[in-house]
Amino acid sequence: MEKTFLKGQEKGRAAGREEGREEGRAQERAQLIVSLLEKRGVPVQSEHRERIMSCTDLETLGGWWDQALIVEESGELFGERHEPQG
């Protein structure tokens, strides 16, 4: 019984470590997206920064990274289009 408990405990720790690593990768990728936009001179609205930084899905962040290379406004990452005024 003790061995089963210890095995389960170790599996739980390993899963927790992997989850922590994935969260760290997501945070790093989100920061890189914001940084890339800023270095390209694309203003990042606060609500867009918040949305990027709170995302934990690596696939979504990967798509946003690709878009961050070409967008002219941060909202375009999410499919928002800016309508010119005038």
N, C-alpha and C positions, 0 to 999 in steps of 0.2 A: 504494500500500500504506500509506503514511504517513497519508494523508487518511482512509482507512478505519479505521485504528487510532485516530486522534484523534476521529473521529465516535463510535466505540464507547466511547472513554474518556469523552467528554462525556455520552453517553447514560447511562453508568454513574453518573456524578456526579449527573446530574439525578434518576435513580431513587433514589439514596442521599439526596439532599436531600428528596425527597418522602416517602420512608420516615421520615426524621427528623422531618419536620413532622407526619406522622400519629402517630408515637410521642408527640410533644409534645402533640398534641391529646388523645390517650388519657390521658396522665398528668394533664393539666389537668382533663379530665372526671372522672377517678377522684377527684382531690382535691376537686372540687366536690361529688361525691356524699357523700364522708365529711364534708365541711364542712356540707352541708345536713342530714344526719342529726344531727350534733352540735348544730347550731343549733336543730333541732326537739326536742332533748332525748332523742334516741334513742341509747342507749349502743351503741357499735360495738365488738363483741368483736374481739380482736386477730387471730384467724384470718379474720374477715370483712374487716377493714381490709386485711390482707395480700392476700386474694383480689381485693378491689376494686382495690387499687393495682397489682397485677401484671397486670391484664387489659389487653390491647392491642386488643381488638375494639370498635370504636366503636359497632356496632349493639347489642352486649351491654350496653355502658355506657349507651347511650341508654335501653334498657329498664330498667336498674337505676335510672337517674335518675327515670324516671316512677314507679317503685315507691317510691323514697326520699321522694317527696312524701306518701305515705300510710301507709307501714309503721309499726308500733309497736315492732318489734325488727329489728335489722340482718339476722338470719338470714332474715327474710321476703323479702329481695331475691332469695334463691336458692331460694325455695320451701320453706324450713324453717318449720315451725310449732312454736310453743312450747306445750307442754301445761301448763296450770295444775296446780300441786301442791296436794294438799289432800284 
